[in-house]
């Protein structure tokens, strides 16, 4: 076959694909490229939708040279966008908007950039060639505008209106390179400025440590673990009277622990809650939490070795609290909420921290918990409630909950079931490590989540359902059952959790507020707030407290402990 024949066949193939299916085939090529990056299917579909909805109006409504230039710019943006994401995925194992990338870019000078190019030139060249190949393929598949011009303009205008309207959604807007990269540039600069301010305020906080005068007053060896969950509503815990068996492991592990029945979070969001839980700031105060010593900083000053283990990539929390710790391990470097990052990834670092020979240790663990998307927060082995039609579903139907919210409840309960195994594993191994020595373990999430309990909605909510959280404390010292029950009934809000943490750590300061210590004899119940409104438990919440108190967790049925741990070890397979 001669060269002219090959060219003719190639031209005909291109003509056939371009005239009839150019945009469709180009979209499929882009979807394949995204899938090759191991991007979540949601992000992949959003990128494909942005590309397709933008391509058709552009090719139909513009003409001549303007159309050709505009379409080439459009496909170039997507090709380069995909190439950059591919490089970051291979090099950092993450996306462009995650902390590790933002931090690297924000703290890199021109000399370091040149050295980076020298060291990783071959990798950069490989991705550049792949990007060029993708662009060439999209150019080859460019639509035949003569064919598209025969279509009614109304279709293109309608799609353009839909395309523009969808950009009101921030996640859809983020899938468009035209908006994504300028937003990232602003974000990089803003984060760089914030880091500078954070470092200045950290120095101010360190200068205040002598005023606080933190002193350790406890046994020679002591370990405290602070496990902070995510988006976890105690109304979905079997341990608190929920009819589904969502916490069988904790029913077993918390027999000798304090299970507090009436606790709400300080805020309905992660950052807001952290800024209250781990600092002297409280709801309504004007305290600059960033310029005050955190619990991490006070513990270090009192002689603790501090550990920060996190399965979240939050920019503020990791930059603020993780950087204050002696040992830091972030298992989640890639993620938006659409990524499956299972909390079992923290376990090796947790076990290593327990084995550390330091006489005094404070170990923080930040879980991804039941953060949306709920269906990504548990492996398939824990999808026990998917498609289940039980009494819980029947009640939700009677309450007028939509199919979507009922599906979200099932996915959420799957996530809670998985969290049960993770938290129980942490608590069980902590008890084993402490043995006859001294230690304390506390678990509570940053906030809760509304999943169809009080309205037809699933997600963050500045309401009772959005802040109703579990709180568990285990101490190595045995406790009188009557005192245990009395403590568990105390109403509490986690904006003042820092004082309880300091008490568990046997740390005394010159600024102690014993009336805020949940476990102390001088505790005084305070007015609690949701937003700016004083909070009183609803009848629904009070009834759940009564029903959970009526049950004896020690007599409740629970799954075989060793079998559940075996499932955890094999869940990722």
Secondary structure, DSSP 8 states (H G I E B T S, - for coil): --HHHHHHHHHHHHHHHHHHHHHHHHHHHHHHHHHHTT--HHHHHHHHHHHHHHHHHHHHH--HHHHHHHHHHHHHHHHHHHHHHHHHHHHTSS-TTSHHHHHHHHT--HHHHHHHHHHTHHHHHHHHHHHHHHHHHHHHT---HHHHTTS-HHHHHHHHHHHHHHTTSHHHHHTSHHHHHHHHHHHHHHHHHHHHHHHHHHHHHHHTHHHH--EE-S-SSEEEEEEEESS--GGG-GGGT-SS---HHHHHHTTTSEEESSEE-S-SSHHHHHHHHTSS--TT----GGGS--HHHHHHHTT-EEEEEES---HHHHHHTGGGSSEEEE---S--TTS---GGGGHHHHHHHHH---SEEEEEEE--TT-SSGGGSS-GGG--STT--SHHHHHHHHTT--HHHHHHHHHHHHHHHHHHHHHHHHHHHHHHHHTTS-EEEEEEES---EESSSSS-EE--SSHHHHB--EEEEESS---HHHHHHHHT--EEGGGHHHHHHHHTTEE-TT--GGG-TTSTT-----EEETTEEE---HHHHHHHHHHHHS-GGGS----HHHHHHHHHHTT-
